[in-house]
Amino acid sequence: MLPVSELTELIDAYAGAVGLRRNSQPGVAGGEGDQGICWEAPYAQLVLWPIQSTGKAQILAEVEKAQEILDGLLVTAEKRLSGVVDGYLLLFLGSEPGEDLQSLIRSLELDTNVCRKSFIWPREGDTPEARWQRLWRTTVIGLPVSPPPGRRVDLPVLKEPYKEIWRDISRSGSANAARKELMECRRW
């Protein structure tokens, strides 16, 4: 089993890139004990919660406990900030779950009551990013890095009829090009 420290270092790096910072909250330890680890920003709270159990009923109970704690953190943050704060609950399993748990995991991940939930566990891989690939399902940190400002992006190669439409837009503006297109009854 890989240490959870590798995962928390990865979360620190990617969460930090979007303004989420590790923080200790009541009921959520700042270290890597048996309680969750919290990252926060004015717009979101992310909690990594270790799941110690392997049975369905026990996993469900642990998820409910973690969700209640995150809900409390969200309510406190929303009162303090006078606004909505998104919640993300990362449920850490030490190893890949068996087939018998897949439907439970899927139903819990699809349940958006209180917050978005993602189960993560290590997989084979040469890099931390590859070993913890389920982490990228967490949209707040799973988005690709944006190119720096001013960097040119390659445009797709267009066929001639589409190039002609773009030339029309460039010459006469989008509204006029659309009117012309409708009048000529072209198909895009």
N, C-alpha and C positions, 0 to 999 in steps of 0.2 A: 504494500500500500504506500502510495506517495504521501509525503507530509503535506498537511494543509497549508504550511508556510509557503510552499511554491505557488499555490493557488492565491493566497492573500497578497503575495508580492505582485502577481499578475494583475489582480484586481486593483491594487494600489496604483499601478502604472496606467491602466486604461481608465479607471475611474478618475484619477487625477487629471487626465487629459480633458475631461469634461466638467471639471470643477468639484467633483465629489472627493471629500477628504475623510479619512478614517477618524472616528470620534467615539469616545466612550459615552454611553447613555445609561440611565438607570435601567437595570434589568438586562443590559447588553454590555458585556465586558469588552474592553478595548483590546485585550490580548487574545490568545488562541486557546482559551479554556473550553469548558463544556457549554458556554453560552455563546450567543451570536456575536458577530463582529459587524459594526455599523459604519457606513460611509454616508456622509450627508453633504448637501448643498442647499441653497435656498429653494430650489425647484424639485428636489428629490431626496429620498432616503433609500438606501440599499442595505439590506441585512443579509449576511452570510450565516446560515444556521446549520450546524452539524446535526445530521439525523443519525442517532446511535442505534436505532432499532432496525429489525429486518422483517417483522411481521406487519401485515396490512393495518390492523387496528392500532398498533403502537406507532407506526409511521403517521397515520392520520392524526393521532393525538399530538404527536410532536409538531406536525405542520400547523395544527390549530393553535398550539401554544405559541409558536413562532409568529403566526399571523396576528394573534392578540397583542403580542409585544410590539410588533411593527405598527399595528393600528394605533396603539397608544403613543408611539413615537410620532406618527403622522398627525394625530389630533393635536399633540403638544406643539409641533412645528407649525401647523396651520394656524393655531391660535396666536402664536408668537409673530408669525409673518403676515397674518390677515390675508391668506391666500391658499390656493390649492397646492399641495405637495404630492408628487407621484411617489408610489411605493413599489419597491422591487424586493422580492424575497428569493434569495438563492439558497436552495436546500441541498446541502452537501452530503453525498453518500460516499463512503470510503472506497467502494468498488461498484462495478456495474451491477445493477439489480437483475435478478432473474426474470424470466419470462412472465412468471406469475404476478409480478408487481407492475408490469408495463401499463396495463389498463388503468390501474390506480394512479400512477404517475401522470399519465396523459390526462386523466379527468381532473386532477389537481392543477396541472399546468393550464388547462383551459378555463378553470374557474377564476374569474377576475374579481371575486368578492374581496374587498379590502385592497388588494394589490395584485400585481403580476407576479407569478411564481415560476421558477425554473429549477428543475433538479439538475445537479451537475455531479459528475463522477469522473475519475481519471480514466483515460484510454491510452493505448500504446501510441507512442510518438517520440520524435527526436527532439522536439522543442516544447517548452511549457505551453505555447499557443496550440500546438497539436495535441498535447496530452489533455488539455482542458478545453477542447473544442466546443463543448456544450455551453460554455460561458458566453459564447458569441450569440446565443439566443436571447440574451438580456439586452434589449434594444438600447437602453441608456448608455451602455458601454460597448455594445457589439457592432456599432457602425464603423465603417472604414474611415481611416484618417482622410480628411479633406486635403486637396492640394493647396499649396500656399497661394495667397492672393497674387494675381497677375500672371500666374502660370497658364499657358495656353493649353486648352484641351483639344485633342484631335477630334474633328467632326467626322461623322460617318461619310462614306463615299455614296453619293446619290446617283440614281439613274437620271437620264436626261429630262424626262417629263417632270420630275420632282425638282431638278435644278431650275427649270423654267419657272416653276411656281415660286421658288425662292427669289429668283431675279425679279419677278413681278412684285413680290412683297418688298424687296429692297427699293425698287423704283417708285412704287405708288403707295406703299403702306399696306398693312394687313387688311384693313377694312375694304379698301378699294380692290385689292387682289382677290379677296373672298367674293365680292360682288361680281367681278369679272369671271371668276371660276364658276359661280352659279349660273351666270348668263350663258356661258359656253357649255355648261353641263358636262364638264370633265369629271372623270372618276379619278380619285387619288389612288 
